[in-house]
Amino acid sequence: MRKSIVSQISVTVLLLAAGVLIVAQLRVQNRLRAQSYNRDDQAVLLSELVDAERRLRNEIGLLEAQYVSYQETDRGGILEEMVDELNRVRVLNGAVAVSGPGVEVLVDGPLYAADLQDLVNELRNAGAEAIAVNGQRLVVSSVFRAGEADAVIVDGTTIRRPYQLEAIGDPDTIETAFLRHGGLVSVLRQSYPNLYVQTTQHLRLVLGVYQPRSGLAYAEPVY
């Protein structure tokens, strides 16, 4: 934002300088036409005009160079922002494997699919940037649903208890928010007295690429 403002100011000053140069030329020309000066006076006025014009042109050249520099800097900043945004989207979509510090949550109990969905959302709310359950990478659109017997299906993959949730992000922040008093884990423990929940912080977790098992049922690519 600051560079953009500076570049706008540079353009404004550049235009003002050019305007001053033109006005100065016109005024001197009018003075020479309107009044009777001897040749010495005219020479002095013309010399002053030439000096002023040279200074203004030098200033315009400096401003033009600064403006080009700011433009190139802004383009670099915009490109960097676009790359960062692309990488963030790729992580959210599970298009790339990711690694980093985080928390491993081991959960064992007769949970429903909706309970697992809530636990994943709780990790996201706690600051998790990438999540996997039983080795299956999750994305924003991942949905848990009930399977046969006590199984749970997530994105076409069947998983069973115990459930291993891995969340990449700041370990202290995630663990504190996830286990906070009165939070989701406390509520689930009231519903399932024998529920087992254990959290372990890791300096480095590795989550693979998102690989849904279910394909497209109706949509086909157009070439």
Beta strands, then each sheet from edge to edge (+ up, - down):
strand 1: 98-108
strand 2: 130-133
strand 3: 136-138
strand 4: 144-146
strand 5: 152-154
strand 6: 157-159
strand 7: 163-168
strand 8: 196-207
sheet 1: 3+ 2- 7+ 1- 8+
sheet 2: 4+ 5- 6+
end
